[in-house]
Amino acid sequence: MGNALTAIIAGGGLGGLATAAALARTGWDVTVYERQNELRATGSGIYIWENGLKVLEALGACDKASDGAFQGTHFEQRDNQNQIIESAAIPAGRRLITTERSQLLASLRDAALDAGARIMTGTEVIGATPRGELQFSSGATARADLAIGADGVWSKVRQALGLEQVHEQSLEGALRTMIPAMKDDIPAADASKYIENWNGTRRLLITPVNDRVTYLALTCPSTDLKAKNTTVDKGLWSAAFPQWAHLIERIGREVSWGVYSVIKCRAWSSGRTVILGDAAHAQPPNLGQGGGMAMQNGLALATALWGITTQQQIPDALEKWEQEEREIVEHCQKWSTLYGEVTFLPDDVRATVIKSAMANPWVANQIFRAANHIPTGFETFAASTTS
Ligand SMILES: Cc1cc2nc3c(=O)[nH]c(=O)nc-3n(C[C@H](O)[C@H](O)[C@H](O)COP(=O)(O)OP(=O)(O)OC[C@H]3O[C@@H](n4cnc5c(N)ncnc54)[C@H](O)[C@@H]3O)c2cc1C
């Protein structure tokens, strides 16, 4: 590693670890600084679409991330009468799996460590400069050829570089939890589905994760004070979704509430310091792609920097990377935000809108474009993983 270019990364989440693994595999000397005392995933289960699976394959992390994971065959929306609005088959070439976030994070951690990256926990970044520097709460500073802010929605790196253009928070938010999975929880005919149930502005998303746990997301506007209570009002939610009362009844104390952020930046880098993942382009979770975009962008960044031998070449490579990747990320952000608008439609109008939108091939293409996207670097990295 003596002559290797060096990268320092703020944040050991999905974006930071995928970037660390990808850069380290191409010969960079990489150190990740994570604020928490251990790498810990917030949230419960996570959807990973074809594009995210390809990134994991390219990094050699896919088997671990998807071991025992649920792979659904249909994504279904139901109305307030438990009638199917739309049940879209998920084609074999556009895989979708759901796994535990902790499992996904561990697979990326292992990929990063196996590639030679170092991970320092309990280290909070409080600032950055365009000269590849990160500043820590301890008063220390680290310098490298490249600094990366993958420090999430409230990114200190983004703030320090003055890159933020828009940070909007949604009216809608989600209670997220895992419940123990039981044999007859979901009728056999529905067992291979992801089921999104609507009732007014309340939604219950049922996501099998593996044979141990099922992920429930209960979404509503943040003004719906009773529904958003983290001591879940089981009576209220069961009244809205009586067919799933047996699942709601099993919700325990571990429930988190959060609204969603949309972040847009005037640029993704300044000098030799770059931001990616939620720090640069957070999006609502309606398409299940925020994590996919973070990992995909990390792989693309390492691809853009592959073969570079001097610090001076870095800013141009960062600019080129942004030019190539920004469009797909912003497309996904836009359509994920648009999908969220159906929350505020009356039930019958929502059903009509979903039905006709999904029947329209152009709309379906827009929604699944990110899932169908082949991540930059996939082929090159995948070839080097298997060789
Ligand atoms: C309700 C909900 C459901 C979602 N579902 C999905 C889904 O199904 N599929 C999907 O792909 N995406 C989903 N997402 C989006 C996904 O969670 C994010 O896009 C993804 O986690 C972004 O990864 P990241 O690494 O950029 O940021 P994060 O995951 O937020 O990681 C940032 C890391 O940086 C650390 N950190 C923060 N500040 C500092 C600091 N100052 N110094 C050092 N370290 C710091 C944090 O502790 C954390 O470890 C969902 C989001 C929400 C809100």
The ligand as a Tripos MOL2 file, in Angstrom:
@<TRIPOS>MOLECULE
LIG
   53    58     1     0     0
SMALL
NO_CHARGES

@<TRIPOS>ATOM
      1 C1        -38.3720    4.3820    5.9580 C.3       1 LIG1
      2 C2        -37.2270    4.1240    5.0270 C.ar      1 LIG1
      3 C3        -37.1850    2.9450    4.2970 C.ar      1 LIG1
      4 C4        -36.1510    2.7140    3.3960 C.ar      1 LIG1
      5 N1        -36.1540    1.5660    2.6590 N.ar      1 LIG1
      6 C5        -35.1900    1.3630    1.7370 C.ar      1 LIG1
      7 C6        -35.1840    0.1630    0.9630 C.ar      1 LIG1
      8 O1        -36.0290   -0.7170    1.1340 O.2       1 LIG1
      9 N2        -34.1990    0.0060    0.0230 N.ar      1 LIG1
     10 C7        -33.2210    0.9550   -0.1640 C.ar      1 LIG1
     11 O2        -32.3500    0.7550   -1.0230 O.2       1 LIG1
     12 N3        -33.2070    2.0940    0.5740 N.ar      1 LIG1
     13 C8        -34.1400    2.3070    1.5210 C.ar      1 LIG1
     14 N4        -34.1190    3.4350    2.2740 N.ar      1 LIG1
     15 C9        -33.0410    4.4190    2.0480 C.3       1 LIG1
     16 C10       -31.7380    3.9490    2.6760 C.3       1 LIG1
     17 O3        -31.9100    3.6470    4.0240 O.3       1 LIG1
     18 C11       -30.6910    5.0440    2.5270 C.3       1 LIG1
     19 O4        -30.7360    5.6010    1.2430 O.3       1 LIG1
     20 C12       -29.2960    4.4750    2.7970 C.3       1 LIG1
     21 O5        -29.2120    4.0240    4.1180 O.3       1 LIG1
     22 C13       -28.2520    5.5430    2.5140 C.3       1 LIG1
     23 O6        -26.9820    5.0530    2.8570 O.3       1 LIG1
     24 P1        -25.8470    6.0680    3.2830 P.3       1 LIG1
     25 O7        -24.6510    5.2330    3.5660 O.co2     1 LIG1
     26 O8        -25.7480    7.1610    2.3100 O.co2     1 LIG1
     27 O9        -26.3740    6.7570    4.6240 O.3       1 LIG1
     28 P2        -26.6770    6.0850    6.0260 P.3       1 LIG1
     29 O10       -27.2280    4.7360    5.8800 O.co2     1 LIG1
     30 O11       -27.4600    7.1080    6.7920 O.co2     1 LIG1
     31 O12       -25.2370    5.9350    6.6980 O.3       1 LIG1
     32 C14       -24.5250    7.0520    7.1650 C.3       1 LIG1
     33 C15       -23.5100    6.5680    8.1800 C.3       1 LIG1
     34 O13       -22.7080    7.6680    8.5680 O.3       1 LIG1
     35 C16       -22.6230    7.7320    9.9830 C.3       1 LIG1
     36 N5        -22.4580    9.1390   10.3220 N.ar      1 LIG1
     37 C17       -23.3910   10.1130   10.2980 C.ar      1 LIG1
     38 N6        -22.8550   11.2710   10.6610 N.ar      1 LIG1
     39 C18       -21.5470   11.0350   10.9060 C.ar      1 LIG1
     40 C19       -20.4750   11.8570   11.3190 C.ar      1 LIG1
     41 N7        -20.6620   13.1490   11.5570 N.pl3     1 LIG1
     42 N8        -19.2480   11.2890   11.4730 N.ar      1 LIG1
     43 C20       -19.0470    9.9680   11.2300 C.ar      1 LIG1
     44 N9        -20.0490    9.1350   10.8530 N.ar      1 LIG1
     45 C21       -21.2750    9.6690   10.6850 C.ar      1 LIG1
     46 C22       -23.9420    7.1330   10.4590 C.3       1 LIG1
     47 O14       -23.8340    6.6800   11.7940 O.3       1 LIG1
     48 C23       -24.1440    6.0170    9.4590 C.3       1 LIG1
     49 O15       -23.4770    4.8370    9.8460 O.3       1 LIG1
     50 C24       -35.1260    3.6870    3.2220 C.ar      1 LIG1
     51 C25       -35.1520    4.8590    3.9610 C.ar      1 LIG1
     52 C26       -36.1810    5.0810    4.8700 C.ar      1 LIG1
     53 C27       -36.1720    6.3620    5.6620 C.3       1 LIG1
@<TRIPOS>BOND
     1     1     2 1
     2     2     3 ar
     3     2    52 ar
     4     3     4 ar
     5     4     5 ar
     6     4    50 ar
     7     5     6 ar
     8     6     7 ar
     9     6    13 1
    10     7     8 2
    11     7     9 ar
    12     9    10 ar
    13    10    11 2
    14    10    12 ar
    15    12    13 ar
    16    13    14 ar
    17    14    15 1
    18    14    50 ar
    19    15    16 1
    20    16    17 1
    21    16    18 1
    22    18    19 1
    23    18    20 1
    24    20    21 1
    25    20    22 1
    26    22    23 1
    27    23    24 1
    28    24    25 2
    29    24    26 1
    30    24    27 1
    31    27    28 1
    32    28    29 2
    33    28    30 1
    34    28    31 1
    35    31    32 1
    36    32    33 1
    37    33    34 1
    38    33    48 1
    39    34    35 1
    40    35    36 1
    41    35    46 1
    42    36    37 ar
    43    36    45 ar
    44    37    38 ar
    45    38    39 ar
    46    39    40 ar
    47    39    45 ar
    48    40    41 1
    49    40    42 ar
    50    42    43 ar
    51    43    44 ar
    52    44    45 ar
    53    46    47 1
    54    46    48 1
    55    48    49 1
    56    50    51 ar
    57    51    52 ar
    58    52    53 1
@<TRIPOS>SUBSTRUCTURE
     1 LIG1         1 GROUP 0 **** ****
